[in-house]
Amino acid sequence: MSQEFIDIECNVAESSTEASPQTFTANELAERLSVSVRSVYGYANRIFEAWHWLPESEFRSNGIYTHRAFEAMQELKSCKNASEYAFKVARENHKPQQASKTSTSALSPIRHTEALETKLATIQKNTTALNLSVQDRISTIKDRITTEANRTKTNQTVLDELEAQQAIARGIEKGLKIFELEQQAAAATVEQLTLEKLQQL
């Protein structure tokens, strides 16, 4: 059973030693290519397979991607077919195409690097989420403290008013007692004077 390849327009860069000094992180490539970071890792794996005779450092070193890797990913994305891209690269560079991925041992270093980069991205996301969570909690605590302070202030105002009313009530009560004593003294004096006058008659 023969397998036919559909010839698609796909500009594949030849194996040249010239390279731009510009480098990119996985996140920067994802933004430039308008894809996810996971897709960038997938593109990288397909490129390593297609350019299997070149060292990985031509495209990536310590998690940083070269300008050549960026151009290769653009070409791979425009092909929309990893097999066709690998076929084009092999044909135009007169190299044998790498066999299908049957040996996991050959790809384990790439997968290991991808796994580390994925973990790093996850840690960065979790750190950002944690910072946001802490900020939200601090903001909530500040709001709660402000609410409690306002409530305390309101309660203090009510207490002050109650104390003022109690002071007024005590003053009134004291005034009434003084008035009552004064009235009793006046009545006793009048009664005494009346008795003395009656005795003189």
C-alpha positions in Angstrom: 0.0 0.0 0.0 1.7 3.2 -1.1 1.5 6.4 0.8 1.0 9.6 -1.1 2.2 12.9 0.3 0.3 16.1 -0.5 2.7 18.7 -1.7 1.8 21.9 0.2 3.5 25.3 0.2 5.9 25.2 3.1 9.0 27.2 3.1 11.6 25.3 5.1 14.9 27.1 6.0 18.0 25.3 4.8 20.6 24.2 7.3 22.7 27.4 7.6 25.0 28.4 10.3 23.8 32.0 10.5 21.6 32.7 13.4 20.0 35.7 14.9 21.2 36.6 18.4 17.6 37.1 19.4 16.2 34.5 21.8 12.8 33.7 23.2 11.2 32.0 26.2 8.4 29.5 25.7 5.9 32.1 26.8 7.2 34.7 24.4 7.0 32.2 21.5 3.5 31.3 22.5 2.5 34.9 22.4 4.3 35.5 19.0 2.8 32.4 17.4 -0.7 32.9 19.0 -0.6 29.4 20.5 -0.5 27.9 24.0 2.8 27.2 25.8 2.0 23.5 25.5 1.8 23.9 21.7 5.3 25.5 21.7 6.7 22.4 23.4 4.9 20.2 20.9 6.4 22.3 18.0 9.8 22.0 19.6 9.6 18.2 19.7 8.5 18.0 16.0 11.3 20.3 15.0 13.9 18.2 16.9 12.6 15.2 15.1 12.6 16.8 11.7 16.1 18.3 12.1 17.4 15.1 13.9 21.0 15.5 12.5 21.4 18.8 14.3 22.1 19.3 18.0 19.2 20.5 20.1 21.3 23.6 21.0 20.6 24.9 17.4 17.0 25.5 18.6 17.0 25.5 22.3 19.5 25.8 25.2 18.6 25.8 28.9 14.9 26.3 28.1 15.6 29.4 25.9 14.7 29.2 22.2 16.8 30.6 19.3 15.5 32.7 16.5 16.0 29.7 14.2 13.6 27.8 16.4 11.1 30.6 16.1 11.3 30.6 12.3 11.0 26.8 12.2 7.9 26.9 14.4 6.4 29.5 12.1 7.0 27.2 9.1 5.7 24.2 11.0 2.5 26.1 12.0 1.9 27.2 8.4 2.2 23.6 7.2 -0.4 22.4 9.7 1.1 18.9 9.3 4.1 17.7 11.2 4.7 14.7 8.9 4.7 16.9 5.8 7.1 19.4 7.5 9.5 16.6 8.4 9.3 15.2 4.9 10.1 18.7 3.4 13.0 19.3 5.8 14.6 15.9 5.0 14.0 16.3 1.2 15.3 19.9 0.9 18.4 19.1 3.1 19.1 15.8 1.4 18.9 13.9 4.7 17.1 10.7 5.6 13.8 11.2 7.3 13.7 10.0 10.9 11.6 6.9 11.5 8.3 7.2 13.3 8.4 7.6 17.0 8.6 4.0 18.2 11.4 4.3 20.6 10.6 6.2 23.7 14.2 6.1 24.9 15.3 8.4 22.0 12.7 11.0 23.0 13.1 10.8 26.7 15.5 13.7 27.1 13.1 15.9 25.1 10.2 14.8 27.1 12.2 15.3 30.3 13.0 18.9 29.3 9.4 19.5 28.3 8.2 18.1 31.6 10.5 20.4 33.5 9.4 23.5 31.5 5.8 22.5 32.1 6.4 22.2 35.8 8.2 25.6 35.8 5.2 27.2 34.0 2.8 25.6 36.5 4.9 26.8 39.5 4.9 30.4 38.0 1.1 30.3 37.6 0.7 28.9 41.1 3.0 31.6 42.5 1.0 34.3 40.7 -2.3 32.8 41.9 -0.9 32.6 45.5 0.2 36.3 45.4 -3.3 37.3 44.2 -4.9 35.1 46.9 -2.8 36.7 49.6 -3.6 40.2 48.3 -7.3 39.3 48.3 -7.1 38.0 51.9 -5.3 41.1 53.0 -7.9 43.3 51.4 -10.7 41.3 53.0 -9.0 41.6 56.4 -8.6 45.4 56.0 -12.2 45.8 55.0 -13.2 43.7 58.1 -11.0 45.9 60.4 -12.5 49.0 58.9 -16.0 47.6 59.5 -15.2 46.7 63.1 -13.7 50.1 63.7 -16.8 51.8 62.4 -19.0 49.6 64.5 -16.9 50.3 67.6 -17.1 54.0 67.0 -20.9 53.8 66.6 -21.2 51.7 69.8 -19.0 54.3 71.6 -21.3 57.1 70.4 -24.3 55.2 71.7 -22.6 54.6 75.1 -21.7 58.3 75.4 -25.3 59.3 74.7 -26.6 56.8 77.3 -24.1 58.1 79.9 -25.3 61.6 79.1 -28.9 60.6 79.6 -28.1 58.8 82.8 -26.3 61.9 84.1 -29.4 64.1 83.3 -31.6 61.6 85.0 -29.4 61.6 88.1 -29.5 65.4 88.1 -33.2 65.5 87.8 -33.6 63.0 90.6 -31.2 65.0 92.8 -33.1 68.2 92.1 -36.4 66.6 93.0 -35.0 65.4 96.3 -33.7 68.9 97.1 -37.0 70.4 96.1 -38.9 67.9 98.3 -36.7 68.6 101.3 -37.1 72.3 100.8 -40.9 71.9 100.6 -40.9 69.8 103.8 -38.7 72.3 105.6 -41.0 75.2 104.6 -44.1 73.3 105.6 -42.6 72.5 109.0 -41.6 76.1 109.6 -45.1 77.3 108.8 -46.6 74.7 111.1 -44.2 75.7 113.9 -44.9 79.4 113.5 -48.7 78.7 113.5 -48.5 76.8 116.8 -46.5 79.5 118.5 -49.0 82.1 117.4 -51.9 80.1 118.7 -50.2 79.7 122.1 -49.9 83.5 122.4 -53.6 84.0 122.0 
